[in-house]
Amino acid sequence: MGFESVSADEFPGTDAAVLAEQLKRMVAALRFELNTLQQLQAHERELVDLRLKNLEARAVDQEARLRNATDGVAQFKMFAGLAGGGSTILSVIALLKAFFGV
């Protein structure tokens, strides 16, 4: 026997009828509260999922930026090395020109 099937007619005394009506109202209020909490929980879950997706996208973007920065540094070092090597070669050529008077 669930609370939905309780009716005031089943209890001939007025106190029992009032109690039955109060129980029905309390069950209805509890169901409403439970439904509200379930909706809030579902909404919070959606927000958490959106935040997680946003953070994952940011992490991927940050990794790409770090890779690009690392590649840029490697290229700069290579060009700096080539430029340094080129100036060394030019210095040797200038020294040879000065030494041989060419």
MOMOTA-V116051 format. One record per residue. RES is the residue in one letter. BURIAL is I if it has 16 or more other C-alpha atoms within 10 Angstrom, else O. Layout:
{{RES;BURIAL} {RES;BURIAL}}
This chain:
{{M;O} {G;O} {F;O} {E;O} {S;O} {V;O} {S;O} {A;I} {D;O} {E;O} {F;O} {P;O} {G;O} {T;O} {D;O} {A;O} {A;I} {V;O} {L;O} {A;I} {E;I} {Q;O} {L;O} {K;I} {R;O} {M;O} {V;O} {A;O} {A;O} {L;O} {R;O} {F;O} {E;O} {L;O} {N;O} {T;O} {L;O} {Q;O} {Q;O} {L;O} {Q;O} {A;O} {H;O} {E;O} {R;O} {E;O} {L;O} {V;O} {D;O} {L;O} {R;O} {L;O} {K;O} {N;O} {L;O} {E;O} {A;O} {R;O} {A;O} {V;O} {D;O} {Q;O} {E;O} {A;O} {R;O} {L;O} {R;O} {N;O} {A;O} {T;O} {D;O} {G;O} {V;O} {A;O} {Q;O} {F;O} {K;O} {M;O} {F;O} {A;O} {G;O} {L;O} {A;O} {G;O} {G;O} {G;O} {S;O} {T;O} {I;O} {L;O} {S;O} {V;O} {I;O} {A;O} {L;O} {L;O} {K;O} {A;O} {F;O} {F;O} {G;O} {V;O}}
